[in-house]
């Protein structure tokens, strides 16, 4: 008698085999190819604002995007971890100052995201 699968085995199926099996996988849909990291509203706002400004401080971004400290901090950190945004921390008149800039990788990711969205829009208008 076969033992039932554990909860871990059910939750984490084995990876698909490569080769012919991989060739049978359906191509990802346009929605699946969307950069989900940038697609989130606040993160899209951050990279968009930084794409037209050399740098912005935390306070400037917070005011521009009407975000809370915690929310902006979490989303900026995700972009920083992905390498899309660079963060510099300094002191000005003994007060901490955090400045953000869009990296080359972030600029490429935003450009790809915008191209993808434009293609989806063109497709929907046909």
ZITA-V681975 format. One record per residue. N is the residue number from 1. RES is the residue in three letters. OMEGA is omega in radians with two decimals (999 if undefined). Layout:
# ZITA-V681975
N&RES&OMEGA / N&RES&OMEGA
This chain:
# ZITA-V681975
1&UNK&-3.11 / 2&UNK&3.10 / 3&UNK&3.08 / 4&UNK&3.12 / 5&UNK&3.09 / 6&UNK&3.12 / 7&UNK&3.13 / 8&UNK&-3.14 / 9&UNK&3.11 / 10&UNK&-3.09 / 11&UNK&-3.10 / 12&UNK&-3.13 / 13&UNK&3.14 / 14&UNK&3.10 / 15&UNK&3.13 / 16&UNK&3.11 / 17&UNK&3.11 / 18&UNK&3.09 / 19&UNK&-3.08 / 20&UNK&3.12 / 21&UNK&3.14 / 22&UNK&-3.14 / 23&UNK&-3.13 / 24&UNK&-3.12 / 25&UNK&3.11 / 26&UNK&3.10 / 27&UNK&3.13 / 28&UNK&3.11 / 29&UNK&3.11 / 30&UNK&3.14 / 31&UNK&3.13 / 32&UNK&3.13 / 33&UNK&-3.13 / 34&UNK&3.12 / 35&UNK&-3.06 / 36&UNK&-3.14 / 37&UNK&-3.13 / 38&UNK&-3.02 / 39&UNK&3.14 / 40&UNK&-2.98 / 41&UNK&-3.08 / 42&UNK&3.11 / 43&UNK&3.06 / 44&UNK&3.08 / 45&UNK&-3.14 / 46&UNK&-3.09 / 47&UNK&3.10 / 48&UNK&3.13 / 49&UNK&-3.13 / 50&UNK&3.13 / 51&UNK&-3.14 / 52&UNK&3.07 / 53&UNK&3.11 / 54&UNK&3.10 / 55&UNK&3.00 / 56&UNK&3.08 / 57&UNK&3.09 / 58&UNK&-3.11 / 59&UNK&3.11 / 60&UNK&3.10 / 61&UNK&-3.14 / 62&UNK&-3.14 / 63&UNK&-3.13 / 64&UNK&-3.05 / 65&UNK&-3.13 / 66&UNK&-3.10 / 67&UNK&3.04 / 68&UNK&3.12 / 69&UNK&-3.08 / 70&UNK&-3.11 / 71&UNK&3.14 / 72&UNK&-3.13 / 73&UNK&-3.12 / 74&UNK&-3.08 / 75&UNK&3.09 / 76&UNK&3.12 / 77&UNK&3.11 / 78&UNK&3.12 / 79&UNK&3.11 / 80&UNK&3.12 / 81&UNK&3.13 / 82&UNK&-3.13 / 83&UNK&-3.13 / 84&UNK&-3.08 / 85&UNK&3.04 / 86&UNK&-3.08 / 87&UNK&3.10 / 88&UNK&3.13 / 89&UNK&3.13 / 90&UNK&3.03 / 91&UNK&3.07 / 92&UNK&-3.06 / 93&UNK&3.12 / 94&UNK&3.10 / 95&UNK&3.12 / 96&UNK&3.13 / 97&UNK&3.12 / 98&UNK&-3.12 / 99&UNK&3.14 / 100&UNK&2.98 / 101&UNK&3.12 / 102&UNK&3.11 / 103&UNK&3.07 / 104&UNK&3.11 / 105&UNK&3.10 / 106&UNK&3.11 / 107&UNK&3.09 / 108&UNK&3.14 / 109&UNK&3.11 / 110&UNK&3.12 / 111&UNK&3.10 / 112&UNK&3.12 / 113&UNK&-3.13 / 114&UNK&3.07 / 115&UNK&-3.13 / 116&UNK&3.14 / 117&UNK&3.11 / 118&UNK&3.11 / 119&UNK&3.09 / 120&UNK&3.13 / 121&UNK&3.10 / 122&UNK&-3.13 / 123&UNK&-3.11 / 124&UNK&-3.10 / 125&UNK&3.14 / 126&UNK&999
